Amino acid sequence: MINIRHAIHSDLRDILEITNNEIINGTAFWMTIPRTYQEQVQWFEAREKANYPVLVAVDETQKVLGFASYGSFRPYDGYKHTVEHSVYISPKAQGKGVGKALLKNLISYAQNHHVHTMIAAITEGNTASIRLHEWFNFKHGGVLPQTGVKFDQWLNLLFMYKILKSDL
């Protein structure tokens, strides 16, 4: 059984493990140097201070299976109702509905907190992430070719978006 809740400090080691696994082995996170525990704490505390959510999916033992969060899309006040989000799942929990549960809850949280548009920046070719976002009716916004580099290859960046509210 999967439960979704707000992350707490004791979840940060599991979040760090998921993050660093993707940094080391994947192309969804465009960093090449693993984060330290202190960097993960700083990230978490910055999200808390800005009132941005960090949600975790946990099993019955409270083991973190994945996490989702959002933050500012761009640092200008004209973008205050637009956020960029991320969803990361432990390799052992992929394909088991964890991503859907997290994204569903993240969208609901955003709708209740005056977010108008959610943006996903996805490595082109990340089929699982693209399908997850299509499941929730995110639209394709465009591709920026050769925007990043990882594992000695150029990566293209696909933007997907979902309009949550149509009023100001």
C-alpha positions as CSV (number, residue, x, y, z in Angstrom):
1,M,0.0,0.0,0.0
2,I,1.3,3.5,-0.9
3,N,0.7,6.5,1.3
4,I,1.4,10.0,0.3
5,R,2.5,12.6,2.9
6,H,4.6,15.7,3.4
7,A,8.3,14.9,3.8
8,I,10.0,15.3,7.1
9,H,13.7,15.6,8.0
10,S,14.0,11.9,8.7
11,D,13.0,11.2,5.0
12,L,16.0,13.1,3.6
13,R,18.4,10.2,3.5
14,D,16.0,8.2,1.4
15,I,15.3,11.2,-0.8
16,L,19.1,11.7,-1.2
17,E,19.5,8.0,-2.1
18,I,16.9,8.3,-4.9
19,T,18.3,11.6,-6.1
20,N,21.9,10.4,-6.2
21,N,20.9,7.2,-7.9
22,E,19.4,9.3,-10.7
23,I,22.4,11.6,-10.8
24,I,24.8,8.7,-11.1
25,N,22.8,6.4,-13.4
26,G,20.1,8.3,-15.2
27,T,19.5,11.3,-17.5
28,A,16.4,12.7,-15.8
29,F,18.4,14.8,-13.4
30,W,21.0,16.9,-15.3
31,M,23.6,16.9,-12.6
32,T,26.8,14.8,-12.6
33,I,28.1,15.3,-9.1
34,P,26.1,13.5,-6.3
35,R,24.6,15.7,-3.6
36,T,25.8,15.6,-0.1
37,Y,23.4,15.1,2.8
38,Q,23.9,18.8,3.8
39,E,23.0,19.9,0.3
40,Q,19.8,17.8,0.5
41,V,18.9,19.4,3.8
42,Q,19.5,22.9,2.3
43,W,17.3,22.0,-0.6
44,F,14.5,20.8,1.7
45,E,14.7,23.7,4.0
46,A,14.6,26.2,1.1
47,R,11.5,24.5,-0.2
48,E,9.9,24.7,3.3
49,K,10.9,28.4,3.7
50,A,9.3,29.2,0.3
51,N,6.2,27.2,1.2
52,Y,6.8,24.7,-1.6
53,P,5.7,21.1,-1.0
54,V,7.9,18.1,-0.8
55,L,5.7,15.0,-0.9
56,V,6.9,11.5,-0.4
57,A,5.3,8.1,-1.2
58,V,5.9,5.6,1.6
59,D,5.2,2.0,2.1
60,E,3.7,0.5,5.3
61,T,7.2,0.6,7.0
62,Q,7.5,4.4,6.1
63,K,10.3,3.6,3.6
64,V,10.3,6.4,1.0
65,L,9.5,5.0,-2.5
66,G,9.6,8.3,-4.3
67,F,9.2,12.0,-3.9
68,A,7.7,15.0,-5.7
69,S,8.1,18.7,-5.4
70,Y,7.7,21.9,-7.2
71,G,9.4,25.3,-7.0
72,S,9.5,28.6,-8.9
73,F,9.6,28.3,-12.7
74,R,11.5,31.5,-13.0
75,P,12.5,34.0,-10.3
76,Y,10.4,37.0,-11.6
77,D,7.1,38.0,-10.0
78,G,5.2,37.7,-13.4
79,Y,5.7,33.9,-13.0
80,K,4.4,33.7,-9.5
81,H,1.5,31.4,-10.5
82,T,3.7,29.0,-12.5
83,V,5.8,26.2,-11.0
84,E,8.2,23.6,-12.3
85,H,7.8,20.2,-10.7
86,S,9.8,17.0,-10.4
87,V,8.8,13.4,-9.6
88,Y,11.5,10.8,-8.8
89,I,10.9,7.2,-7.9
90,S,13.2,4.6,-6.4
91,P,14.2,2.0,-9.0
92,K,12.7,-0.7,-6.9
93,A,9.3,1.1,-6.9
94,Q,9.1,2.1,-10.6
95,G,6.1,0.8,-12.6
96,K,4.0,0.3,-9.4
97,G,1.8,3.4,-9.5
98,V,4.0,5.5,-7.2
99,G,4.6,8.2,-9.8
100,K,0.8,8.5,-10.5
101,A,0.0,8.7,-6.8
102,L,2.6,11.4,-6.2
103,L,1.7,13.5,-9.3
104,K,-2.0,13.3,-8.5
105,N,-1.3,14.6,-5.0
106,L,1.1,17.3,-6.2
107,I,-1.5,18.6,-8.7
108,S,-4.1,18.7,-6.0
109,Y,-1.8,20.5,-3.7
110,A,-1.0,23.0,-6.4
111,Q,-4.7,23.6,-7.2
112,N,-5.3,24.4,-3.6
113,H,-2.3,26.9,-3.4
114,H,-3.1,29.3,-6.3
115,V,-0.9,27.6,-8.9
116,H,-2.2,28.3,-12.4
117,T,0.3,26.4,-14.5
118,M,2.6,23.4,-13.8
119,I,5.5,22.8,-16.0
120,A,7.6,19.6,-16.4
121,A,11.0,19.8,-17.9
122,I,11.7,16.2,-19.2
123,T,14.6,14.7,-20.9
124,E,13.3,13.9,-24.4
125,G,13.0,10.1,-24.7
126,N,12.1,9.6,-21.1
127,T,9.1,7.6,-22.1
128,A,7.9,6.7,-18.5
129,S,7.9,10.4,-17.5
130,I,6.2,11.5,-20.7
131,R,3.5,8.9,-20.3
132,L,3.0,9.8,-16.7
133,H,2.4,13.4,-17.6
134,E,0.1,12.5,-20.6
135,W,-1.9,10.4,-18.1
136,F,-2.7,13.6,-16.3
137,N,-3.4,15.6,-19.5
138,F,-0.2,17.6,-19.6
139,K,0.4,19.0,-23.1
140,H,3.6,19.1,-25.1
141,G,5.0,22.6,-25.1
142,G,8.0,22.1,-27.2
143,V,11.6,20.7,-27.3
144,L,14.8,22.6,-26.8
145,P,17.4,20.6,-28.7
146,Q,20.9,19.9,-27.3
147,T,20.2,21.9,-24.1
148,G,22.2,19.7,-21.7
149,V,25.0,17.2,-21.6
150,K,25.4,14.0,-19.6
151,F,27.3,10.8,-20.2
152,D,29.1,12.5,-23.1
153,Q,25.8,13.0,-25.1
154,W,23.7,16.0,-25.9
155,L,20.2,15.9,-24.2
156,N,17.1,17.5,-25.6
157,L,14.7,19.1,-23.1
158,L,10.9,18.6,-23.6
159,F,8.6,21.0,-21.8
160,M,5.1,19.7,-20.9
161,Y,2.5,21.9,-19.1
162,K,-0.9,21.7,-17.5
163,I,-3.2,24.7,-16.9
164,L,-4.8,24.2,-13.5
165,K,-6.9,27.3,-13.2
166,S,-8.1,29.8,-15.8
167,D,-8.7,32.8,-13.5
168,L,-6.3,35.4,-11.9
